[in-house]
Amino acid sequence: MSTQTVRGAGLEQRSVNRDGFGPSGPSLRIRVRFHGRGGQGVKTAGRILGTGAFLSGYHCQDFPVYGAERRGAPVASFARIGNRPIDERGVISEPDLILVADATLLDDPAAGVLAGNEAASALFLNGNPDAPLPDLGNRLHLIRWDLTGAAIGRLGRAGALSAGLGAAAARFVGIVAEEQLVEAIRSEFTHLGLSTGEVDANVAFGLDVFRALPTVSFRDVAETEEGLGDSVVPMIPADPLAGGPNVISPGNATLRDTGAWRLERPVIDRDRCTRCGLCLIRCPDGAISWDEEGLPVIDEQHCKGCLICRQICPIHGIGLEEEARP
Amino acid sequence: MTRTMLTGNAAAAWGARLAEACYVPAFPITPQTEIIETLAGWFADGSMRGRFVTLDSEHSMMTAAGAAAAAGVRTFAATSSQGLLYAMEVLYTVAGWRVPFVLVNVSRGLSAPITLGPDHNDVLAARDSGFIQLHAETCQEVLDSILMAYRIAEDDRVSVPVLVNLDGFFLSFTREPVELPDPEEVRRFLAAPESRPPGFSASRPAARGVAVLEGPTYSYFRYQLHLAVEQARVVHEEAAEEFERRFGRRHGMIDGYQLDDAETVLIMAGSFATKGRAAVDRWRAEGRRVGLLRLRMIRPWPTAELAAALSGRKAVAVLDQDLAPGLGGILFQEVAAVLARCPVRPSILRSFVGGLGGKEISRAEFDHVLQVTEQAGPNEGPVGPVLLMTAREAEQVGQRLRIAGHVPEEALP
């Protein structure tokens, strides 16, 4: 078997097996899906896992999805790891491992956190391990852990979870050694332009998580093939309204609880408010209206916490509170 | 040689960097933006030398690219979807100028409805512009194809711009291990940028792309463009051969998988061909003689290669990731035209449309393609195209329609 030298951007030299590429033995294919909110670092977490697997000599692929979202919106990323070339592409609908950076996403049907849940061997939830949970189905492993608490401890920030989330995934998957994990975290955070101190803190955070969590077992590859048991359906013409991208039901945006995107909430000081109305005019979501006293009131179900109102308020009468998370 | 994790977008940027492109007119559009950001960073920190210029639109961007190429500058540009369509007028113009440069398109479905997910209607809208077209399946192939594209575009027998297509999301934001070729080897593979003849000189006035108001002369130039694009077949094969010698990877006009004894051939283009290969592996394990043919070069259309590869097969299924309303799959039509020239024609030809706007093509859908193709009778008239959508996805669409206020029962099963 031939070997070759590899050197990624900022990565050390390493020899890998070019033909087998990674350990031989039984077929290994693990599909990992990360869920979080914009800003929590699920894309970087996926890259840490991907780079860790790459440095460990495995075939791998990682991939985020972007839409028109912003900070706080549900986002996802994916990684595939195997000891044979990856012959899949696109979103992972039936993951072997699901990692959820924010347990509030369980309540958001549009986030689809549990989609394909039945196939998932392991589910990781960041949050209070004692909080009540909905029915999460039947799986081999359910891991609940306070990743946010660990992030606050090491980084002083609740939102920056990528190093811990990537480390957790690497640990569960079990094919990435500590040394490769550290190198992967360094590589990804250096790529993002963080200072040496910040990179070191993230490495320490990742190692805390990596050492605290167990590896998990996964169901056989053959059992987790995607798209089993579905069928193709025929299409027939619809009338022009239903056949075009038209919304004919007024007010259906109220069905979408975008207030859950908030990481921080604006709080209006009603005693100091001059009723100038600038916050109401500038709110991009139209989530501020007048109440019966002529004071601005925030629609908590749809305020996404952009805090433009706080910036625009001429008397600095809008404060902020960290959003409570379960 | 360096092996590293790269997105398709980063691989495209590396293609431009390794080719030492020294003029990049830029206008960002999702999902191409990362290419522009990466190149902007490299011009800013000195990793790339030349001019990076932000323009006011794709229309201006393409004009600037054509003008720079006419001036003899190695030029790189990238766009996507509606951006490519906005530049379409100039695509025809600069191809007619016969100026060599490389344009990357990151495929994304066209409006309306607006979407960010990929399909091939954007790039196929440019198929008659005169640009040569290469379609990548992997991030590695994105990089390699850009290097080959410069080699082909700048060959005197061709001198036509080349468009390299990669699928949005499935390649643009997907990271895979990619080998970065040695810059010195790339320099030997391509002519040094400074060795290219200057297009214009202040001491020697000249005009390029002049107006031609009489039909015969116009006809002459248009047909010359056709002949130049045709020449790209020969030049591509030479480039592929030398590329393989230098870098160890061969990229053909078409890419066959398990074709040798295949009775049924599935034809696809782009990144989802990876999933097509997996389907072929599965079917082969069941003892079914199926192969995959991926269209890597779409202009010039690989007529002879397709005819040779398809002659004597029992059945051909084309899976288009595009849709010409009122006609069907675009590539299906072009494949069908090739089969008219096959001495021993496959008697079964089926058309499927899948993966529009980034929709997955699942195992069930691949199985449906094979099942319909295998059950089709010989010489039945054209049926379809069959849209690939699963019951689970149709249920999802139904939910969306109900939220929007429609009663979709009559439209969905």
Interface residues (C-beta under 8 A of the other chain):
Chain A: Q4 T5 V6 R7 G8 A9 L11 V16 R47 G50 T51 F54 H59 C60 Q61 D62 F63 P64 V65 Y66 G67 A68 I86 D87 E88 R89 G90 V91 S93 E225 E226 G227 L228 G229 D230 S231 V232 V233 P234 M235 I236 P237 A238 D239 L241 A242 G243 P245 N246 V247 I248 S249 P250 N252 L255
Chain B: M1 T2 R3 T4 M5 T30 P31 A112 P113 L116 F169 F170 F173 T174 R175 E176 P177 S271 F272 T274 K275 R277 A278 D281 G358 E360 S362 R363 A364 E365 H368 V386 L387 L388 M389 T390 A391 R392 A394 L401 I403 A404 G405 H406 V407 P408 E410 A411 L412 P413
